[in-house]
Amino acid sequence: MMASDDIDVAYVAKLARIALSPDETERFGTQLTALLEHVAALEKLAVADVPATAQVVPSENVVRDDVPRPSLERETVLEAAPERQGAYFRVPRIIAEDSIVGEET
């Protein structure tokens, strides 16, 4: 299904390695079309005189002094780890190279 004349949702999902059902493809296509229509409407606004950094509310960084303080000993922290490898935490791989998100393996 085509979300617009230019974007094929199923193809983009395949590139992103995301498995979509036909219902999801249709729903996301409809949502993408609405989003692109909204962007097209925004492109018509006259914003040439609006500074690129315009803010509705002034923003400023809130910082605190960087004061060194004692932390936990490495061995104490690693003792609480479910698994460790030497002096490091061992964590499971979260991205399998041969699977697509959403598909059963």
Order of alpha helices (4+ residues) and beta strands (2+ residues): alpha-alpha-alpha-beta-beta
